[in-house]
Amino acid sequence: MKKLLLLVLAVISFSSVAVASDCFNDPVYDLDWNAVVTTGAFVRDVACMEGSVVKTTAALHSVVHVIAETDGWYKVELSNGTTGWVGQWLIEKTNQGFNENVVDMDTLVDVNVDENEYIGDMYDIYGHLYEGSIWSLFNDGIIHGYSDGGFKPDSTLNRAELLKIVIEAAYTSDEFDDSSDACFSDVKSADWFSKYVCYAKKNNIVKGYSNGTFLPASEITIAEALKISMISFGLQQDEGDGFWYEYYVDTAEHFNFIPSDIIALYGDSDLSIFNNKITRGQMANLIDLIRKYDGGFDL
């Protein structure tokens, strides 16, 4: 009877310790301190890499409230009230107040980035095919990471994003006007990208569509990116016969401007590959290759 009582007490005592809903069923211990996110972090529903669901991301440099821990994981509360688990290696204890952010928002205005972007550490480009080109443009303030600290090198980009990259790479900031009029029916003067789009239109880099629109949110193809980039850097337009973009493909191939993974698919001279959408990593490499070319465009 005494042994049975001790067993019951042991079960009760053990059941009072919270257990993480994770792979290892480790005990969970309550915490109460703040931490700064040092690497853009996924916030998961359970303390486990496999079988967990990513609820949201914790933005790089944001301050979170740490409320619990288990083996290798912290449970955190974000400024919007969302709670979830992040790897302990992704955050560091801080004396900053909860909801504070160490990002200097004035810097964002100075470098002309979209309000939804800021300079992050771009954790997702390490080992990427175009890591070198991405860092090259990043270090010159031409491209920036997203609020979760990543760059998303394999995601596509739209026409407005492309023009921002190209114009900032090809021209100095005093060459394009910060206060642009509405130059297309779907480009408002208050839009963050208007100065790039309107400068490009004024200098015959883009023409838009016959109905007066530019479609800034539309994804852009490799062919369109080649044409816009090469014209921006001083290549004379001479489209000639055939597909409208064949001249730009041939010229870009001649100068070795085409990113290597694209040229590999073009090995059988199938021009249709250039109708594919260009990725952020490919675009960074294209611009990097053009910028590093120092010979001029005479053929």
MIVOMAR-804468 format. One record per residue: residue number from 1; chain; x, y, z of N, C-alpha, C in turn. Coordinates in steps of 0.2 Angstrom, whole numbers, m for minus. Layout:
(rec NUM, 'A', (X, Y, Z), (X, Y, Z), (X, Y, Z))
...
END
This chain:
(rec 1, 'A', (4, m6, 0), (0, 0, 0), (4, 6, 0))
(rec 2, 'A', (10, 6, 4), (14, 12, 4), (18, 13, m2))
(rec 3, 'A', (20, 7, m6), (23, 8, m12), (18, 11, m17))
(rec 4, 'A', (12, 9, m17), (7, 11, m22), (6, 19, m21))
(rec 5, 'A', (5, 21, m15), (5, 28, m13), (10, 32, m16))
(rec 6, 'A', (16, 30, m15), (22, 33, m17), (22, 34, m25))
(rec 7, 'A', (20, 28, m28), (19, 28, m36), (14, 33, m38))
(rec 8, 'A', (8, 34, m34), (3, 39, m36), (6, 46, m35))
(rec 9, 'A', (10, 47, m30), (12, 54, m29), (17, 55, m34))
(rec 10, 'A', (21, 51, m36), (26, 52, m41), (23, 54, m48))
(rec 11, 'A', (18, 50, m50), (14, 52, m56), (11, 59, m56))
(rec 12, 'A', (8, 60, m50), (5, 67, m49), (11, 72, m50))
(rec 13, 'A', (16, 71, m46), (22, 76, m46), (24, 77, m53))
(rec 14, 'A', (25, 72, m57), (28, 72, m64), (23, 76, m69))
(rec 15, 'A', (16, 74, m68), (11, 77, m72), (11, 85, m71))
(rec 16, 'A', (13, 87, m66), (13, 95, m64), (18, 98, m68))
(rec 17, 'A', (23, 95, m71), (28, 98, m75), (26, 99, m82))
(rec 18, 'A', (26, 105, m85), (23, 105, m92), (28, 102, m97))
(rec 19, 'A', (25, 99, m102), (29, 96, m107), (28, 99, m114))
(rec 20, 'A', (34, 100, m118), (33, 103, m124), (30, 98, m129))
(rec 21, 'A', (26, 101, m134), (23, 97, m139), (28, 97, m145))
(rec 22, 'A', (34, 94, m143), (39, 93, m148), (41, 86, m150))
(rec 23, 'A', (47, 86, m153), (49, 79, m155), (52, 75, m149))
(rec 24, 'A', (54, 78, m144), (57, 75, m139), (54, 75, m132))
(rec 25, 'A', (48, 78, m132), (44, 78, m126), (48, 81, m120))
(rec 26, 'A', (52, 86, m121), (56, 89, m116), (52, 93, m111))
(rec 27, 'A', (54, 94, m105), (50, 98, m100), (50, 106, m103))
(rec 28, 'A', (45, 110, m101), (45, 117, m103), (46, 121, m97))
(rec 29, 'A', (50, 126, m97), (51, 130, m91), (49, 137, m92))
(rec 30, 'A', (45, 140, m88), (43, 147, m89), (49, 152, m89))
(rec 31, 'A', (49, 157, m93), (54, 162, m93), (50, 169, m94))
(rec 32, 'A', (54, 174, m92), (51, 181, m93), (56, 186, m94))
(rec 33, 'A', (59, 187, m100), (64, 192, m102), (63, 193, m110))
(rec 34, 'A', (66, 198, m112), (66, 200, m119), (72, 198, m123))
(rec 35, 'A', (71, 198, m129), (77, 196, m134), (76, 199, m140))
(rec 36, 'A', (82, 200, m143), (82, 203, m150), (84, 198, m155))
(rec 37, 'A', (80, 198, m161), (81, 193, m166), (87, 195, m170))
(rec 38, 'A', (92, 190, m170), (98, 191, m173), (99, 188, m180))
(rec 39, 'A', (94, 184, m181), (93, 181, m188), (86, 180, m189))
(rec 40, 'A', (84, 182, m195), (77, 181, m197), (74, 174, m195))
(rec 41, 'A', (69, 174, m191), (67, 167, m188), (60, 165, m190))
(rec 42, 'A', (59, 159, m191), (53, 156, m192), (50, 155, m185))
(rec 43, 'A', (44, 157, m184), (40, 155, m178), (36, 149, m179))
(rec 44, 'A', (37, 144, m175), (33, 137, m177), (28, 136, m171))
(rec 45, 'A', (23, 132, m173), (18, 130, m168), (20, 126, m163))
(rec 46, 'A', (25, 121, m164), (28, 117, m159), (36, 117, m159))
(rec 47, 'A', (39, 115, m154), (46, 116, m153), (50, 110, m157))
(rec 48, 'A', (49, 110, m164), (52, 104, m168), (52, 107, m175))
(rec 49, 'A', (58, 105, m178), (59, 106, m185), (54, 102, m190))
(rec 50, 'A', (54, 96, m188), (50, 91, m192), (43, 91, m189))
(rec 51, 'A', (38, 91, m194), (31, 91, m191), (28, 97, m189))
(rec 52, 'A', (32, 102, m188), (29, 109, m186), (27, 113, m192))
(rec 53, 'A', (22, 118, m190), (20, 122, m195), (22, 129, m193))
(rec 54, 'A', (25, 133, m199), (27, 140, m198), (21, 144, m197))
(rec 55, 'A', (21, 148, m192), (15, 152, m191), (16, 159, m194))
(rec 56, 'A', (23, 161, m193), (24, 168, m195), (32, 168, m195))
(rec 57, 'A', (35, 174, m196), (42, 175, m195), (43, 181, m190))
(rec 58, 'A', (49, 180, m186), (51, 186, m182), (56, 190, m186))
(rec 59, 'A', (54, 196, m186), (59, 201, m191), (65, 202, m187))
(rec 60, 'A', (70, 202, m192), (77, 203, m190), (77, 210, m186))
(rec 61, 'A', (81, 210, m180), (82, 216, m176), (76, 218, m172))
(rec 62, 'A', (70, 214, m172), (64, 215, m168), (65, 212, m161))
(rec 63, 'A', (62, 215, m156), (62, 213, m149), (56, 209, m148))
(rec 64, 'A', (57, 203, m145), (52, 198, m143), (52, 197, m136))
(rec 65, 'A', (46, 194, m133), (46, 193, m126), (47, 185, m126))
(rec 66, 'A', (52, 183, m122), (53, 176, m121), (49, 173, m115))
(rec 67, 'A', (44, 168, m116), (40, 166, m111), (41, 159, m108))
(rec 68, 'A', (45, 155, m112), (46, 148, m110), (52, 146, m114))
(rec 69, 'A', (55, 140, m112), (60, 137, m115), (60, 129, m114))
(rec 70, 'A', (62, 126, m119), (63, 118, m119), (70, 117, m122))
(rec 71, 'A', (72, 111, m123), (78, 109, m126), (80, 112, m133))
(rec 72, 'A', (84, 118, m133), (85, 120, m140), (80, 125, m142))
(rec 73, 'A', (75, 127, m139), (70, 131, m141), (67, 136, m136))
(rec 74, 'A', (65, 142, m139), (62, 147, m134), (55, 148, m137))
(rec 75, 'A', (50, 149, m132), (43, 151, m134), (43, 159, m134))
(rec 76, 'A', (41, 162, m139), (41, 169, m139), (35, 172, m140))
(rec 77, 'A', (34, 178, m138), (28, 182, m140), (30, 188, m144))
(rec 78, 'A', (27, 189, m150), (28, 194, m155), (24, 200, m153))
(rec 79, 'A', (26, 206, m156), (22, 212, m155), (15, 212, m156))
(rec 80, 'A', (13, 208, m161), (6, 207, m163), (2, 202, m159))
(rec 81, 'A', (6, 199, m154), (2, 195, m149), (3, 187, m151))
(rec 82, 'A', (6, 186, m157), (7, 179, m159), (12, 176, m155))
(rec 83, 'A', (11, 170, m153), (16, 166, m149), (18, 160, m153))
(rec 84, 'A', (24, 158, m152), (27, 152, m155), (34, 150, m153))
(rec 85, 'A', (37, 145, m156), (43, 143, m154), (49, 145, m160))
(rec 86, 'A', (54, 147, m157), (60, 149, m162), (66, 145, m159))
(rec 87, 'A', (71, 144, m163), (77, 141, m161), (81, 146, m157))
(rec 88, 'A', (84, 143, m151), (88, 147, m146), (94, 151, m150))
(rec 89, 'A', (96, 148, m155), (102, 151, m158), (100, 157, m162))
(rec 90, 'A', (94, 159, m163), (91, 164, m167), (90, 171, m164))
(rec 91, 'A', (90, 171, m157), (89, 177, m153), (94, 177, m147))
(rec 92, 'A', (95, 184, m145), (99, 185, m140), (96, 189, m134))
(rec 93, 'A', (97, 188, m128), (94, 192, m123), (96, 199, m123))
(rec 94, 'A', (91, 204, m122), (92, 211, m122), (89, 215, m117))
(rec 95, 'A', (92, 221, m116), (89, 225, m111), (83, 230, m114))
(rec 96, 'A', (83, 229, m120), (78, 233, m124), (71, 232, m122))
(rec 97, 'A', (66, 237, m122), (59, 235, m120), (56, 231, m126))
(rec 98, 'A', (51, 228, m124), (47, 224, m128), (44, 228, m134))
(rec 99, 'A', (44, 226, m140), (41, 229, m146), (46, 235, m148))
(rec 100, 'A', (51, 236, m145), (56, 240, m148), (60, 237, m154))
(rec 101, 'A', (62, 241, m158), (66, 239, m164), (72, 242, m165))
(rec 102, 'A', (78, 239, m166), (84, 242, m167), (86, 245, m174))
(rec 103, 'A', (81, 243, m178), (82, 246, m185), (81, 254, m185))
(rec 104, 'A', (86, 257, m188), (86, 264, m189), (81, 266, m195))
(rec 105, 'A', (75, 268, m193), (70, 269, m199), (72, 275, m203))
(rec 106, 'A', (76, 280, m200), (79, 285, m204), (83, 283, m210))
(rec 107, 'A', (87, 277, m208), (91, 274, m214), (87, 272, m219))
(rec 108, 'A', (81, 269, m218), (77, 267, m223), (75, 273, m228))
(rec 109, 'A', (74, 278, m226), (72, 284, m230), (78, 286, m234))
(rec 110, 'A', (84, 286, m231), (90, 288, m234), (92, 284, m240))
(rec 111, 'A', (91, 277, m240), (93, 272, m245), (87, 271, m250))
(rec 112, 'A', (81, 274, m249), (76, 274, m254), (73, 267, m254))
(rec 113, 'A', (72, 263, m249), (69, 257, m249), (62, 257, m248))
(rec 114, 'A', (58, 252, m250), (51, 252, m249), (50, 251, m242))
(rec 115, 'A', (44, 254, m240), (43, 254, m232), (42, 247, m230))
(rec 116, 'A', (41, 242, m234), (40, 235, m232), (47, 232, m232))
(rec 117, 'A', (52, 235, m233), (59, 232, m234), (64, 236, m229))
(rec 118, 'A', (69, 232, m227), (75, 236, m224), (81, 231, m224))
(rec 119, 'A', (86, 234, m223), (93, 230, m224), (93, 225, m219))
(rec 120, 'A', (93, 219, m221), (94, 213, m216), (100, 209, m218))
(rec 121, 'A', (102, 204, m214), (108, 200, m216), (107, 195, m221))
(rec 122, 'A', (101, 194, m224), (100, 190, m230), (103, 183, m228))
(rec 123, 'A', (100, 180, m223), (102, 173, m221), (101, 168, m226))
(rec 124, 'A', (97, 169, m231), (95, 164, m236), (99, 164, m243))
(rec 125, 'A', (104, 168, m243), (109, 168, m249), (115, 164, m248))
(rec 126, 'A', (117, 162, m242), (123, 159, m241), (123, 152, m245))
(rec 127, 'A', (129, 152, m249), (129, 146, m253), (125, 146, m260))
(rec 128, 'A', (121, 151, m261), (117, 152, m267), (122, 153, m273))
(rec 129, 'A', (120, 151, m279), (124, 152, m285), (126, 159, m286))
(rec 130, 'A', (122, 164, m284), (123, 171, m285), (124, 175, m279))
(rec 131, 'A', (127, 172, m274), (128, 175, m268), (133, 181, m268))
(rec 132, 'A', (138, 180, m272), (143, 185, m273), (140, 191, m276))
(rec 133, 'A', (136, 191, m282), (133, 196, m285), (128, 200, m280))
(rec 134, 'A', (124, 196, m276), (119, 199, m272), (123, 203, m267))
(rec 135, 'A', (128, 201, m264), (132, 205, m259), (135, 211, m262))
(rec 136, 'A', (137, 210, m269), (140, 216, m272), (135, 222, m273))
(rec 137, 'A', (129, 220, m275), (124, 225, m275), (121, 228, m268))
(rec 138, 'A', (121, 223, m264), (119, 225, m257), (124, 230, m254))
(rec 139, 'A', (130, 228, m255), (135, 233, m252), (135, 240, m255))
(rec 140, 'A', (133, 240, m261), (132, 247, m264), (125, 250, m263))
(rec 141, 'A', (121, 247, m259), (115, 250, m257), (109, 249, m262))
(rec 142, 'A', (110, 245, m267), (106, 244, m273), (100, 240, m272))
(rec 143, 'A', (102, 234, m268), (97, 229, m266), (97, 229, m258))
(rec 144, 'A', (91, 226, m256), (90, 225, m249), (86, 219, m247))
(rec 145, 'A', (87, 217, m241), (83, 211, m239), (76, 213, m236))
(rec 146, 'A', (72, 208, m235), (65, 209, m232), (65, 209, m225))
(rec 147, 'A', (60, 211, m222), (59, 212, m215), (60, 206, m211))
(rec 148, 'A', (60, 200, m214), (62, 194, m210), (70, 192, m210))
(rec 149, 'A', (73, 197, m213), (81, 196, m214), (83, 192, m220))
(rec 150, 'A', (78, 189, m224), (80, 186, m230), (80, 190, m236))
(rec 151, 'A', (83, 187, m242), (83, 191, m248), (78, 187, m253))
(rec 152, 'A', (76, 181, m252), (72, 177, m257), (75, 177, m264))
(rec 153, 'A', (81, 175, m265), (84, 175, m271), (81, 171, m277))
(rec 154, 'A', (77, 166, m275), (74, 162, m280), (66, 164, m281))
(rec 155, 'A', (64, 170, m278), (58, 172, m280), (58, 177, m286))
(rec 156, 'A', (52, 178, m289), (52, 182, m295), (51, 189, m292))
(rec 157, 'A', (52, 194, m297), (51, 201, m295), (47, 204, m300))
(rec 158, 'A', (44, 210, m298), (40, 213, m303), (43, 219, m307))
(rec 159, 'A', (39, 222, m311), (42, 227, m315), (44, 233, m312))
(rec 160, 'A', (41, 235, m306), (43, 241, m302), (49, 239, m298))
(rec 161, 'A', (50, 233, m296), (56, 231, m292), (62, 231, m296))
(rec 162, 'A', (61, 229, m302), (66, 228, m307), (69, 235, m309))
(rec 163, 'A', (65, 240, m310), (67, 247, m312), (70, 250, m306))
(rec 164, 'A', (68, 249, m300), (72, 252, m295), (79, 249, m295))
(rec 165, 'A', (80, 243, m296), (87, 240, m296), (91, 243, m301))
(rec 166, 'A', (88, 243, m307), (92, 245, m313), (94, 252, m313))
(rec 167, 'A', (89, 256, m311), (90, 264, m311), (95, 265, m306))
(rec 168, 'A', (95, 262, m300), (100, 264, m295), (106, 261, m297))
(rec 169, 'A', (107, 256, m300), (113, 253, m302), (116, 257, m308))
(rec 170, 'A', (112, 260, m313), (115, 263, m319), (116, 270, m318))
(rec 171, 'A', (112, 274, m313), (113, 281, m313), (114, 283, m306))
(rec 172, 'A', (116, 289, m305), (117, 292, m298), (111, 295, m296))
(rec 173, 'A', (110, 295, m289), (104, 297, m286), (101, 304, m289))
(rec 174, 'A', (106, 309, m290), (104, 315, m292), (102, 316, m300))
(rec 175, 'A', (102, 310, m303), (100, 310, m310), (93, 309, m311))
(rec 176, 'A', (90, 306, m306), (83, 305, m307), (79, 309, m301))
(rec 177, 'A', (73, 311, m303), (70, 316, m299), (66, 312, m293))
(rec 178, 'A', (66, 314, m287), (63, 311, m282), (55, 312, m282))
(rec 179, 'A', (53, 318, m285), (46, 320, m285), (44, 319, m292))
(rec 180, 'A', (41, 314, m294), (39, 313, m301), (31, 314, m302))
(rec 181, 'A', (29, 316, m308), (22, 316, m309), (20, 309, m311))
(rec 182, 'A', (13, 308, m311), (11, 302, m313), (12, 301, m321))
(rec 183, 'A', (16, 296, m323), (18, 296, m330), (14, 290, m333))
(rec 184, 'A', (11, 286, m329), (6, 281, m332), (0, 281, m328))
(rec 185, 'A', (m5, 278, m331), (m12, 279, m327), (m12, 275, m321))
(rec 186, 'A', (m8, 270, m321), (m7, 265, m315), (m1, 267, m310))
(rec 187, 'A', (2, 272, m312), (8, 274, m307), (6, 281, m304))
(rec 188, 'A', (5, 281, m298), (3, 287, m295), (10, 291, m292))
(rec 189, 'A', (10, 297, m292), (16, 301, m290), (18, 299, m282))
(rec 190, 'A', (13, 297, m278), (15, 295, m272), (18, 288, m271))
(rec 191, 'A', (17, 284, m276), (20, 277, m276), (28, 277, m275))
(rec 192, 'A', (30, 273, m271), (37, 273, m270), (42, 272, m276))
(rec 193, 'A', (39, 269, m281), (42, 267, m287), (42, 272, m293))
(rec 194, 'A', (37, 277, m291), (36, 282, m297), (42, 285, m300))
(rec 195, 'A', (47, 287, m296), (53, 291, m298), (57, 286, m303))
(rec 196, 'A', (57, 280, m301), (61, 275, m306), (57, 274, m312))
(rec 197, 'A', (51, 273, m312), (47, 272, m318), (46, 278, m322))
(rec 198, 'A', (45, 284, m319), (45, 290, m323), (51, 292, m326))
(rec 199, 'A', (57, 291, m323), (63, 292, m326), (65, 288, m332))
(rec 200, 'A', (63, 281, m331), (64, 276, m336), (60, 278, m342))
(rec 201, 'A', (54, 280, m341), (49, 282, m347), (52, 289, m350))
(rec 202, 'A', (54, 293, m346), (57, 300, m349), (63, 298, m353))
(rec 203, 'A', (67, 293, m352), (73, 292, m355), (73, 286, m360))
(rec 204, 'A', (66, 284, m362), (65, 279, m367), (68, 272, m365))
(rec 205, 'A', (68, 271, m359), (70, 264, m356), (64, 260, m356))
(rec 206, 'A', (58, 262, m355), (52, 258, m355), (47, 263, m358))
(rec 207, 'A', (42, 260, m361), (37, 263, m365), (30, 262, m362))
(rec 208, 'A', (29, 256, m359), (22, 255, m356), (18, 252, m361))
(rec 209, 'A', (12, 251, m360), (7, 248, m365), (3, 253, m368))
(rec 210, 'A', (m1, 251, m374), (m4, 255, m378), (m10, 258, m374))
(rec 211, 'A', (m13, 255, m369), (m18, 258, m365), (m16, 263, m360))
(rec 212, 'A', (m10, 265, m360), (m7, 270, m355), (m5, 267, m348))
(rec 213, 'A', (m5, 261, m348), (m3, 258, m341), (4, 255, m341))
(rec 214, 'A', (7, 254, m336), (14, 251, m335), (14, 244, m332))
(rec 215, 'A', (8, 243, m328), (8, 237, m324), (14, 235, m319))
(rec 216, 'A', (15, 240, m315), (21, 239, m310), (21, 233, m306))
(rec 217, 'A', (15, 230, m305), (15, 224, m300), (16, 217, m304))
(rec 218, 'A', (16, 218, m311), (17, 212, m315), (24, 209, m315))
(rec 219, 'A', (24, 202, m314), (31, 199, m314), (34, 200, m321))
(rec 220, 'A', (41, 201, m321), (45, 202, m327), (48, 196, m330))
(rec 221, 'A', (49, 196, m336), (52, 190, m340), (60, 192, m340))
(rec 222, 'A', (63, 186, m342), (71, 187, m343), (72, 192, m349))
(rec 223, 'A', (68, 191, m354), (69, 195, m360), (68, 202, m358))
(rec 224, 'A', (63, 204, m355), (61, 211, m353), (67, 214, m349))
(rec 225, 'A', (69, 209, m344), (75, 212, m339), (81, 213, m343))
(rec 226, 'A', (83, 209, m348), (88, 210, m352), (88, 217, m356))
(rec 227, 'A', (82, 218, m359), (82, 224, m363), (82, 230, m359))
(rec 228, 'A', (78, 230, m353), (78, 236, m349), (85, 237, m346))
(rec 229, 'A', (88, 232, m344), (95, 233, m341), (100, 235, m346))
(rec 230, 'A', (100, 232, m352), (106, 234, m356), (105, 241, m359))
(rec 231, 'A', (98, 243, m360), (97, 250, m363), (99, 255, m357))
(rec 232, 'A', (97, 253, m351), (99, 258, m345), (107, 259, m345))
(rec 233, 'A', (111, 254, m347), (118, 255, m346), (121, 257, m353))
(rec 234, 'A', (117, 259, m358), (119, 263, m364), (120, 259, m370))
(rec 235, 'A', (116, 253, m370), (116, 249, m376), (111, 252, m381))
(rec 236, 'A', (113, 253, m387), (108, 256, m392), (103, 251, m394))
(rec 237, 'A', (97, 253, m395), (92, 248, m397), (92, 247, m404))
(rec 238, 'A', (92, 241, m406), (93, 239, m413), (90, 232, m414))
(rec 239, 'A', (83, 231, m413), (80, 225, m412), (80, 221, m418))
(rec 240, 'A', (80, 224, m424), (81, 220, m430), (75, 215, m432))
(rec 241, 'A', (76, 210, m435), (71, 205, m437), (70, 200, m432))
(rec 242, 'A', (66, 195, m433), (65, 190, m428), (61, 192, m422))
(rec 243, 'A', (61, 188, m416), (58, 190, m410), (61, 196, m408))
(rec 244, 'A', (57, 200, m405), (59, 207, m403), (65, 207, m398))
(rec 245, 'A', (66, 201, m394), (71, 201, m389), (77, 197, m392))
(rec 246, 'A', (77, 194, m398), (82, 190, m400), (89, 194, m400))
(rec 247, 'A', (88, 201, m402), (94, 205, m402), (98, 206, m396))
(rec 248, 'A', (93, 207, m391), (96, 208, m384), (99, 201, m381))
(rec 249, 'A', (96, 195, m383), (99, 189, m381), (105, 188, m384))
(rec 250, 'A', (106, 189, m390), (112, 188, m394), (118, 192, m391))
(rec 251, 'A', (116, 199, m390), (121, 204, m388), (123, 202, m380))
(rec 252, 'A', (118, 200, m376), (120, 199, m369), (124, 192, m369))
(rec 253, 'A', (123, 188, m373), (127, 181, m374), (134, 183, m376))
(rec 254, 'A', (134, 188, m381), (141, 190, m383), (145, 193, m378))
(rec 255, 'A', (142, 197, m373), (146, 200, m368), (146, 196, m362))
(rec 256, 'A', (143, 190, m362), (143, 186, m356), (139, 189, m350))
(rec 257, 'A', (133, 192, m352), (129, 195, m347), (124, 190, m344))
(rec 258, 'A', (122, 185, m347), (117, 181, m346), (119, 176, m340))
(rec 259, 'A', (115, 176, m334), (116, 172, m329), (117, 165, m331))
(rec 260, 'A', (122, 161, m327), (124, 155, m329), (119, 149, m329))
(rec 261, 'A', (114, 150, m325), (109, 145, m325), (104, 146, m331))
(rec 262, 'A', (103, 152, m333), (99, 153, m339), (102, 151, m345))
(rec 263, 'A', (109, 153, m346), (113, 151, m352), (113, 143, m352))
(rec 264, 'A', (113, 140, m347), (113, 132, m347), (107, 129, m350))
(rec 265, 'A', (101, 133, m349), (95, 130, m351), (94, 132, m359))
(rec 266, 'A', (98, 138, m361), (98, 140, m367), (103, 136, m372))
(rec 267, 'A', (106, 131, m369), (111, 127, m373), (108, 125, m380))
(rec 268, 'A', (102, 124, m381), (99, 121, m387), (96, 127, m391))
(rec 269, 'A', (98, 133, m389), (96, 139, m393), (88, 140, m393))
(rec 270, 'A', (85, 138, m388), (78, 139, m387), (76, 145, m384))
(rec 271, 'A', (74, 150, m388), (73, 157, m386), (67, 157, m381))
(rec 272, 'A', (63, 152, m381), (57, 152, m377), (59, 153, m369))
(rec 273, 'A', (65, 150, m368), (67, 151, m361), (67, 158, m358))
(rec 274, 'A', (68, 163, m362), (68, 170, m360), (61, 173, m359))
(rec 275, 'A', (56, 169, m360), (50, 171, m358), (48, 169, m351))
(rec 276, 'A', (53, 165, m348), (52, 163, m341), (53, 170, m336))
(rec 277, 'A', (50, 169, m330), (51, 175, m326), (58, 175, m323))
(rec 278, 'A', (61, 181, m322), (67, 181, m319), (67, 181, m312))
(rec 279, 'A', (72, 178, m308), (72, 178, m301), (76, 184, m298))
(rec 280, 'A', (75, 185, m292), (79, 191, m289), (87, 189, m289))
(rec 281, 'A', (89, 183, m288), (96, 181, m289), (98, 182, m296))
(rec 282, 'A', (95, 180, m301), (97, 181, m308), (97, 188, m309))
(rec 283, 'A', (93, 192, m307), (93, 199, m309), (99, 202, m305))
(rec 284, 'A', (101, 200, m299), (107, 203, m296), (113, 201, m300))
(rec 285, 'A', (113, 195, m303), (119, 193, m306), (120, 197, m313))
(rec 286, 'A', (114, 197, m316), (114, 201, m323), (117, 208, m322))
(rec 287, 'A', (114, 212, m317), (116, 219, m316), (124, 219, m314))
(rec 288, 'A', (126, 214, m309), (133, 214, m307), (137, 212, m313))
(rec 289, 'A', (135, 208, m318), (140, 207, m324), (140, 213, m328))
(rec 290, 'A', (135, 216, m329), (135, 222, m333), (139, 228, m330))
(rec 291, 'A', (138, 229, m323), (142, 234, m320), (149, 233, m320))
(rec 292, 'A', (151, 226, m320), (158, 225, m320), (162, 225, m327))
(rec 293, 'A', (158, 225, m332), (160, 225, m339), (163, 232, m340))
(rec 294, 'A', (169, 233, m342), (172, 240, m343), (174, 241, m350))
(rec 295, 'A', (172, 237, m355), (174, 238, m362), (169, 242, m366))
(rec 296, 'A', (164, 244, m364), (159, 248, m369), (155, 243, m373))
(rec 297, 'A', (150, 245, m377), (146, 241, m380), (147, 240, m388))
(rec 298, 'A', (152, 243, m390), (153, 243, m397), (154, 235, m400))
(rec 299, 'A', (151, 233, m405), (151, 226, m407), (155, 226, m414))
END
